[in-house]
Amino acid sequence: MDKQLFRASALLSGTIIGAGVLGIPYVVAQSGFLTGLLAILILGVAILLMNLFMGEIVLRTPGNHQLPGYAEKYLGKWGKRIAICSMFLVIYGALVAYIIGEGAALSAILGLTPFISSIIFFIFVSIFIFIGLKAITKYELLFASIVLFLILLISGFAIFSSQFNISNLATFDITKIFIPYGVILFAFAGAASIPEMKEYLSHDRKKLKNAIILGSLIPIASYILFAFTTIAITGTSTTEIATIGLGNYLGSSMILFGNIFAIFAMLTSFLTLALAMKEIYMYDYNIKPLSAWLLTMSLPLIIFLFGATSFITVVGLTGAVAGGLEGILITLIYFRARKEGSRQPEYKLNKKRFLSIFGAILILVFILGIINELFHLI
């Protein structure tokens, strides 16, 4: 294995694989395992192609940018505004979800109520964000690797358990295909790391295409494995935070180990996103550190206190709306960049007619996903 290629792909898979994996077994179980498996495969392949779109965009465009920069260049001010809104939605939505999820996981270990556990967690992370512990972002890839290792470890333990029941997996209902949509889309988010991959491969950018493909396939395989092993154990009793249900079936050791894994996954994701949000306020909007901290931490707390109690609902809504908006923007930017990009890319996707049809279908799916999620919320 080419070390440079592997490390570049690890940047993408490390960004993608995070706390979102904890909700996948629940929504897959709700739709039926085979239905959910189909949804993971369809969305996984769609996101893989969308990531390749993003890779070609960054190669066709001189300089270093993130999605708002590319949106402004190729779509204008309106594109940049939507990109910024999408970014704010995904960060704040994730922060609210992790406050809820941490409360559930801590409650399973400590025996306190989920609400009190969430408040304790919030106070703890607020202190870290106030201090500005930047070191956490330097080790994001290491933390993601640990999360992947723990997924494999828990899955291996579950497969060899006497509770493993293959009959829990023989369920299919195509009418429920949209149930896992938002959560899966949330869990596959990671296109923001692709500009960083380009810079890492600055001496051999021809490797970017294969790095994106490998980095996108690893999460697909990981999510299928985790859903497979969890649902085989817990079936229709799968919990919103998957490790809580596994602990109920596999005993006290899994309650402790599984929920420590959940706490770790959500903690690292929360700190990374909250620090990023604080720095956006400070550096992009010239807001003082104290005010930036208050803006970052107050909104998720207010949403939580005013009744957001379902980890899955928040993750699903965030994934469907913010992820859908991001997907639509990347697709539109891609086709504009093919025409207006001022740099010859190291790779480009062929079969223009197929790509045009696929792009139209992708945009339609994202729009339907947003409408479906908002309809069920109302």
C-alpha positions in Angstrom: 0.0 0.0 0.0 1.3 3.4 -1.0 1.7 5.2 2.4 0.9 8.6 1.0 -2.2 7.3 -0.7 -3.3 5.5 2.5 -2.7 8.6 4.7 -4.6 10.8 2.3 -7.6 8.4 2.3 -7.4 8.2 6.1 -8.0 12.0 6.2 -11.3 11.5 4.5 -12.4 8.3 6.3 -11.3 9.8 9.6 -13.4 12.8 9.0 -16.4 10.8 8.0 -16.3 8.1 10.7 -17.5 9.6 14.0 -20.4 9.8 16.4 -22.9 9.5 13.6 -22.2 5.7 13.5 -24.0 5.3 16.8 -27.4 6.1 15.3 -27.2 4.0 12.2 -28.2 0.6 13.7 -31.4 2.2 15.2 -32.7 3.7 11.9 -31.6 0.6 10.0 -33.6 -1.6 12.4 -36.6 0.7 12.1 -36.6 0.3 8.3 -35.7 -3.4 8.3 -32.1 -4.5 8.0 -32.2 -5.3 4.3 -33.9 -2.0 3.6 -31.4 -0.1 5.6 -28.5 -2.0 4.0 -29.8 -0.9 0.6 -30.0 2.7 1.8 -26.4 2.6 3.1 -25.2 1.2 -0.2 -27.1 3.7 -2.3 -26.2 6.7 -0.3 -22.7 5.5 0.2 -22.1 5.2 -3.5 -23.8 8.6 -4.1 -21.6 10.3 -1.5 -18.5 8.6 -3.0 -19.4 10.1 -6.4 -20.1 13.4 -4.8 -16.7 13.3 -3.1 -15.2 12.7 -6.5 -17.1 15.8 -7.7 -15.5 17.7 -4.8 -12.1 16.4 -5.7 -12.3 17.5 -9.3 -13.6 20.9 -8.1 -10.6 21.5 -5.9 -8.2 20.4 -8.7 -9.8 22.7 -11.3 -9.6 25.7 -9.0 -6.3 27.5 -8.1 -5.8 28.3 -4.4 -7.1 26.9 -1.2 -10.8 27.2 -0.4 -13.6 25.5 1.5 -17.2 25.0 0.3 -18.3 28.7 0.9 -15.3 29.8 -1.2 -16.0 27.5 -4.1 -19.7 28.4 -3.9 -19.0 32.1 -4.2 -16.5 31.6 -7.1 -18.8 29.4 -9.2 -22.4 30.3 -8.0 -22.1 33.8 -6.7 -23.1 35.4 -3.4 -26.3 33.3 -3.1 -24.2 30.1 -3.2 -21.9 31.3 -0.5 -24.8 32.3 1.7 -26.4 28.8 1.3 -23.1 27.1 2.0 -22.6 29.1 5.2 -26.1 28.3 6.3 -25.5 24.6 5.6 -22.3 24.8 7.6 -24.0 26.5 10.6 -26.9 24.0 10.5 -24.6 20.9 10.5 -22.4 22.2 13.3 -25.2 23.4 15.6 -27.4 20.3 14.8 -24.5 18.0 15.7 -23.8 19.9 18.9 -27.4 19.5 20.0 -27.4 15.8 19.1 -24.2 15.2 21.1 -25.6 16.9 24.2 -28.6 14.5 24.0 -26.5 11.5 23.2 -23.9 12.1 25.9 -26.7 12.4 28.4 -28.1 9.0 27.4 -24.7 7.3 27.4 -23.6 8.8 30.7 -26.9 7.9 32.3 -26.4 4.3 31.4 -23.1 4.2 33.3 -23.8 6.6 36.2 -27.4 5.9 36.8 -28.4 9.6 36.7 -31.2 10.9 34.6 -30.3 11.7 31.0 -31.2 15.3 31.5 -28.8 15.8 34.4 -26.1 13.8 32.6 -26.5 16.1 29.6 -26.1 19.2 31.8 -23.0 17.8 33.4 -21.5 17.0 30.0 -22.4 20.5 28.7 -20.6 22.2 31.7 -17.6 20.0 31.2 -17.2 20.7 27.5 -18.0 24.4 27.9 -15.0 24.8 30.1 -12.8 23.2 27.5 -14.2 25.4 24.7 -13.8 28.5 26.8 -10.1 27.7 27.4 -9.7 27.0 23.7 -8.1 23.6 23.8 -6.8 23.6 20.2 -4.8 20.4 20.7 -8.0 18.3 20.2 -8.2 19.3 16.5 -4.6 18.1 15.9 -5.5 14.6 16.9 -8.8 14.3 15.2 -7.5 11.7 12.8 -6.1 9.6 15.7 -9.4 9.8 17.5 -11.3 8.7 14.4 -8.9 5.8 14.0 -9.6 4.8 17.6 -13.4 5.0 16.9 -12.9 2.7 13.8 -10.9 0.2 15.9 -13.6 0.2 18.6 -16.3 -0.4 16.0 -14.3 -3.4 14.8 -13.7 -4.6 18.3 -17.4 -4.3 19.4 -18.6 -5.9 16.2 -16.2 -8.8 16.6 -17.4 -9.3 20.2 -21.0 -9.3 19.1 -20.6 -11.8 16.3 -19.2 -14.4 18.7 -21.9 -13.8 21.3 -24.6 -16.4 22.0 -27.1 -13.6 21.6 -26.3 -13.2 17.9 -29.4 -14.1 15.9 -29.2 -14.0 12.1 -33.1 -14.0 11.8 -33.1 -10.4 13.1 -31.6 -9.4 9.7 -34.2 -10.9 7.4 -36.5 -7.9 7.2 -37.2 -5.7 4.1 -39.8 -3.1 3.4 -39.1 -0.7 0.5 -41.7 1.8 1.7 -39.4 2.5 4.6 -36.4 3.3 2.5 -36.4 7.0 3.6 -36.4 6.2 7.4 -32.6 6.0 7.7 -31.9 8.6 5.1 -31.0 11.6 7.3 -29.0 9.7 9.8 -27.0 7.9 7.1 -26.4 11.2 5.3 -25.2 12.8 8.5 -22.8 9.9 9.1 -21.3 10.2 5.7 -20.4 13.9 5.9 -16.8 14.5 5.2 -16.3 16.4 2.0 -14.7 19.3 3.9 -11.5 17.2 4.3 -11.0 16.9 0.5 -9.2 20.3 0.0 -6.9 19.2 2.8 -6.3 15.9 1.0 -5.3 17.9 -2.1 -2.7 19.8 -0.1 -1.4 16.7 1.5 -0.9 15.2 -2.0 0.6 18.4 -3.4 3.5 16.5 -4.9 1.4 13.9 -6.6 -2.2 15.0 -7.0 -2.9 12.2 -9.4 -3.4 10.0 -6.3 -6.3 12.1 -5.1 -9.0 10.1 -7.1 -7.9 6.7 -5.6 -7.5 8.3 -2.1 -11.1 9.6 -2.3 -12.5 6.2 -3.5 -10.7 4.3 -0.7 -11.5 7.0 2.0 -15.2 6.7 1.0 -15.4 2.9 0.9 -14.0 2.4 4.4 -17.0 4.1 6.1 -19.5 2.2 4.0 -17.9 -1.1 5.1 -17.7 0.0 8.7 -21.3 1.2 8.9 -22.6 -2.0 7.3 -20.6 -4.1 9.8 -21.7 -2.2 12.8 -25.4 -2.2 11.8 -25.1 -6.0 10.9 -23.7 -7.0 14.2 -25.7 -4.7 16.4 -29.1 -5.6 14.9 -28.3 -9.3 14.9 -28.1 -8.9 18.7 -30.7 -6.3 19.6 -33.2 -6.6 16.7 -36.2 -4.4 17.0 -35.0 -3.4 20.5 -32.1 -1.5 19.0 -31.7 1.8 20.9 -31.1 5.3 19.5 -27.5 5.1 20.9 -26.7 1.6 19.6 -24.2 0.8 22.4 -26.8 1.3 25.1 -29.0 -1.5 23.6 -25.9 -3.8 23.2 -25.1 -3.3 26.8 -28.6 -4.4 27.8 -28.2 -7.6 25.9 -24.5 -8.4 26.4 -24.1 -7.6 30.1 -22.5 -5.1 32.4 -19.0 -5.2 30.7 -20.6 -4.1 27.4 -22.7 -1.4 29.2 -19.4 0.0 30.5 -17.2 -0.6 27.4 -19.8 0.2 24.8 -20.9 3.4 26.4 -17.4 4.6 27.1 -16.9 4.2 23.3 -20.1 6.2 22.7 -19.0 8.9 25.1 -15.5 9.1 23.6 -16.9 9.3 20.0 -19.4 12.1 20.8 -16.9 14.0 23.0 -14.2 14.3 20.4 -16.7 15.2 17.7 -18.3 17.8 20.0 -15.0 19.5 20.9 -13.8 19.5 17.3 -17.0 21.1 15.9 -17.5 23.6 18.8 -13.9 24.8 18.6 -14.3 25.2 14.8 -17.5 27.2 15.4 -15.9 29.4 18.0 -13.0 30.1 15.6 -15.4 30.9 12.7 -16.9 33.7 14.9 -13.5 34.9 16.0 -11.6 34.9 12.7 -14.3 35.3 10.0 -16.6 37.7 11.9 -14.1 39.4 14.1 -16.0 38.6 17.3 -14.2 38.7 20.6 -13.4 35.3 22.2 -15.9 35.6 25.1 -18.7 36.5 22.8 -17.7 33.8 20.3 -17.8 31.3 23.1 -21.2 32.4 24.2 -22.6 32.3 20.7 -21.1 28.8 20.2 -22.4 27.2 23.4 -25.6 29.1 24.1 -27.7 28.1 21.1 -27.3 24.3 21.4 -28.1 24.6 25.1 -31.2 26.6 24.5 -32.5 24.2 21.8 -31.8 21.3 24.2 -33.6 23.0 27.1 -36.6 23.8 25.0 -37.4 20.2 24.3 -34.9 18.6 21.9 -34.6 15.1 23.5 -34.3 12.7 20.6 -30.7 12.0 19.3 -32.1 10.4 16.2 -34.5 13.2 15.3 -31.8 15.9 15.6 -29.2 13.8 13.7 -31.7 12.9 11.0 -32.9 16.5 10.5 -29.4 17.8 10.5 -28.2 15.2 8.0 -31.2 15.6 5.6 -31.3 19.4 5.6 -27.7 20.4 6.0 -26.3 17.4 4.2 -28.8 17.8 1.4 -28.0 21.5 0.9 -24.3 20.7 0.8 -24.9 17.9 -1.7 -26.9 20.2 -4.0 -24.3 22.9 -3.8 -21.4 20.5 -4.6 -23.3 19.1 -7.6 -24.1 22.5 -9.0 -20.5 23.8 -8.4 -19.1 20.7 -10.1 -20.9 21.2 -13.4 -20.0 24.9 -13.3 -16.4 24.2 -12.5 -16.2 21.8 -15.5 -16.9 24.8 -17.7 -15.3 27.6 -15.9 -12.4 26.0 -13.9 -9.1 27.7 -14.9 -6.8 24.8 -14.0 -6.4 21.4 -15.8 -7.3 18.8 -13.2 -5.1 15.7 -12.4 -8.2 13.6 -12.9 -11.6 14.2 -14.4 -14.7 12.1 -14.5 -15.7 11.0 -18.0 -19.1 9.9 -19.4 -20.6 13.4 -19.4 -24.1 12.2 -20.2 -24.2 9.8 -17.3 -22.8 12.4 -15.0 -25.5 14.9 -16.0 -28.3 12.3 -15.4 -26.7 11.3 -12.1 -26.3 14.9 -11.0 -30.0 15.6 -11.7 -31.1 12.5 -9.8 -28.8 13.3 -6.9 -30.2 16.8 -6.6 -33.8 15.4 -6.8 -33.0 12.9 -4.0 -31.5 15.6 -1.8 -34.6 17.8 -2.3 -37.0 14.9 -1.6 -35.0 14.0 1.5 -35.2 17.5 2.9 -39.0 17.7 2.2 -39.5 14.2 3.7 -37.6 15.1 6.9 -39.3 18.4 7.4 -42.8 16.8 6.7 -42.2 14.2 9.4 -40.9 16.8 11.8 -44.1 18.8 11.4 
